[in-house]
Amino acid sequence: MHLDAFRDHCLALPGVAETLPFGPDTLVFKVGGKVFALMGLETEPPFVNLKCDPERSADLRERYEDVTPGWHMNKTHWNSVGLQGDVPADVIRDLADHSYALVVARLPAAVRAGLPEA
């Protein structure tokens, strides 16, 4: 999956904002002001960090060589996912959706209610 395709997918999710809080090399996707995805713009090979349920993380890390504990993140709740490795594009999109859903579920009810409909 190319970085642009991943970015387009994230931006299509309701209420998503992209920011560069860590400088020009790391694109951060937020919903309700909370991070659900980080993408290094200059890393080779390209990868993204995505929040993930710990049990699902363990399964993914066993199944795919390019799913590893989140780089510079809480290793229990975040994965680094290689975009051009052995993880199919549909799985990467599903993992982005999963990360988004985990973050939305933890937002205050008033913030969730203010998100646009999908």
N, C-alpha and C positions, 0 to 999 in steps of 0.2 A: 504494500500500500504506500502511496506517495504522501508526503507531508500535506500537500494541498487537499488531497481527498480526505484525509483525517480531519483537517481543519474545517472543511466544508461540512462534514458530518456533524462535528461538535456544534458549529454555529447554527445548524438547522434545528437543534434541540430548543425547546421553549425557554426563553428567559436567559439565554447564555450570553455572557460578555467575555471578550478576550482582552487580556491585559499583558503588560510587560513589566511586572513589579520587580523582577530580579535583573533587569537590564535587557538589552536588545537581542540577546541570544536565547531567551527562554520565554516562549509563549504560554500563558496560563489561561485556562478556561474556567470560568466561575459561573455558578448559578446561585442566586440569592446572596451574592457576596462570598460564597464559599468555593474553594478549589475542588474541581473533580478531575482535571487533566492538566498535565504539564508536558510541553513538547520542546525539546531542544532544537533550535533552528540551525545550528552549526555542527551538530554531532554526527559522526560517521562511525558505524552505520546509524541511521536515524532510529530513535526510539521515543516512546511516550511513557509517562508515569500515570497509572490509573489506580484509583481506589478499588478495592475488591474484598469481598467477604473472605475471611481467613481460610475457611474450608475449601472454598472454590480456588483460592490462590494456590494451596498445596496441590490440588489436582492439576491445575494449569501448569505449574512449575515442573511437575512430573511428565506431563504430556508434551510440552513444547520446550525445546532448548532455548528459544528466544523469549521466554517469560521467566524473569528473574526477580528476586526481591527488589523493591523500589529503591533506586539510586537516590541517595540523600533524603530518603523518606522513612517513615515507620515501616519496617520490613514485614510486619504482621498484616498491615492493612493496605499496603501499596505494592504494585508490581511495576516493573519496567518491562515494556513489551516492544520487541524489535519490529519495526514496520516492514522490513524487507527480508525477513527470515522465514522460519517455518510456520508462522502463525498466519492462517488464511485471513484475507481482508474481511470476510463476513464475521469471523470470530473477533477481530479487532473492533469492528463496529459494535458488536454485541457487548464487548467489554467496556467500551466507552459509554454505552447506554446503561450498563450495570453500575458503573461508577457514578454517573449522573443520578440514577435512581437512588443509590445509597445516600448521596448528599442531599437530594431533595427530601427524602424521608426524615432527615434529621433537622431540617429547617423549621423554624417556628411556624405555627399554623397560619398566622397572618401573612408571612412571606410566601408560603406555599400557595395561599389563596390568591395572591397577587401575580402569580406566574401566568403567562399567556397559555392558552390551550394548545395542545399539540395538533 
